[in-house]
Amino acid sequence: MATPTNREFDIRGVNHLALVCKDMARTVEFYRDILGMPLVKTLDLPGGRGQHFFFDIGNGDSLAFFWFPNAPEAVPGISAPADLPGGGDIRSAHGSMNHIAFNIPAEKFDEYVEKLKAKGVKLGVVLNHDNSETQVSAEVTDDVFVRSVYFWDPDGVMLEFASWTHTGFTERDVAHEAVDAEGKKSRPVVLKAEKALAANDAKAFETAK
């Protein structure tokens, strides 16, 4: 499979993802002191409208938090999932941010799970995601494409440490049609587009030869 390319915009990853916290001091203690993310920029918003802090998460990307006076309380199960994967209902509302997955080296995965436990972070079960009927393997096999462990931040944001365990996705990894609002596969938007892109890539390759 050719390296996927955005043909419309030169997007270079995530600049920052902005969330809302209840207690900025507690947020700093968690992300900087427990997860080790450097705090790289802080702002007191003009007119007493709150704060905006940025943490470095690697590769030039940032995780940012707002603190707003009198912000609405979190609503688990709506604004964020009520449970961790493997432990219950992981649904959240349309337009919500379900979770953040931080990329970590595959060879460090087990070490980092133990390190989080030692820091007192309550973890969900380790999930080895594969292509089986259950989509989870008890062991790391050649079919496992990512390993995950999930946990909460102080405000109930679901976080994940994730490790890719494969050398790259192939055409076989895009094999399911997307459903509409009713849960029906009513029109070909994925597989039709993938076939067209593959044909265009093949044509471009032949032209370049």
Stockholm file with secondary structure:
# STOCKHOLM 1.0

chainA/1-209         MATPTNREFDIRGVNHLALVCKDMARTVEFYRDILGMPLVKTLDLPGGRGQHFFFDIGNGDSLAFFWFPNAPEAVPGISAPADLPGGGDIRSAHGSMNHIAFNIPAEKFDEYVEKLKAKGVKLGVVLNHDNSETQVSAEVTDDVFVRSVYFWDPDGVMLEFASWTHTGFTERDVAHEAVDAEGKKSRPVVLKAEKALAANDAKAFETAK
#=GR chainA/1-209 SS CCCCCCSSCCCCSCSEEEEECSCHHHHHIIIIIISCCCEEEEEEEGGGTEEEEEEEEETTEEEEEEECTTCCCCCBTTTBCSSCTTTSCCCCCTTCCCCEEEECCGGGHHHHHHHHHHTTCCBCCCEEECSSSSSEESSCCTTCCEEEEEEECTTSCEEEEEEECSSCCCGGGCCCCCCCTTSCCCSCSSHHHHHHHHHHHHHHHHHHC
#=GC SS_cons         CCCCCCSSCCCCSCSEEEEECSCHHHHHIIIIIISCCCEEEEEEEGGGTEEEEEEEEETTEEEEEEECTTCCCCCBTTTBCSSCTTTSCCCCCTTCCCCEEEECCGGGHHHHHHHHHHTTCCBCCCEEECSSSSSEESSCCTTCCEEEEEEECTTSCEEEEEEECSSCCCGGGCCCCCCCTTSCCCSCSSHHHHHHHHHHHHHHHHHHC
//
